Amino acid sequence: MPIVEVATIPASQAYIDNPDILKPTLDWIAKAPGFIKQWTGLRVEDGKTVYHVIEWETYEHHKNLPSLPNFQELIDLSKPCFAGAPTIFHVPFEVPADGAFDAPITEFCFAKPKNAEQKSEVVDLLNSLTKGLDKCYGPALGTTREDSNTIGLVIGWDSVKAHVDAVAGHETVAKIAGLADLEVLHAPLKKHVTA
């Protein structure tokens, strides 16, 4: 089953000035065994955190990257682009997430129930919420592989304002916020196609 790697990485000033410097890194990853597709973009809220989203055939394909004979080349290619180490989550989304990643703005929501026993209730509320939202693209939901109590949700929007307007005063959002710690951030992602 495909799995989506969501990496957030502090951007170097060189990347902020010219995101195209990441292209050699993306081209390298695109040739790795198990690679399916990838997107990148800068976080709207701070303008200096890179989102790198990669869909892999399996979790093991990503985990096996360091064992590839030319792995050091990937490290060397990516060094100029980043100012720190990545934070990585792997999410096996229940439905394909392309609609969310291909939208003008992607919302990344990580919900961690305050009480593990409430996880199924939080999942039900998130599913209910996404079914009732207008003008959004491809909501996809899944539990992170790194923490069985953290739920990852991605939704595509036309703008951050469209997201804010859609959930303002929404009763289900208030319920979710009462049951879980939420991290909600946005990025305009660009899909990378290797020639």
Buried (B, 14 or more C-beta within 10 A) or exposed (E): EBBBBBBBBBBBEBBBEEBEBBBBBBEBBBEBEBBEBBBBBBBBEEEBBBBBBBBBBBBEBBEBBEEBEEBEEBEEBBEEBBBEEBEBBBBBBEEEBBBBBBBEBBBBBBBBBEEEEBBEBBBEBBBEBBEEBEEBBBBBBBBBBEEEBBBBBBBBBEBBEBBEEBBEEEEBBEBBEEBBEBEBBBBBBBEBEEE
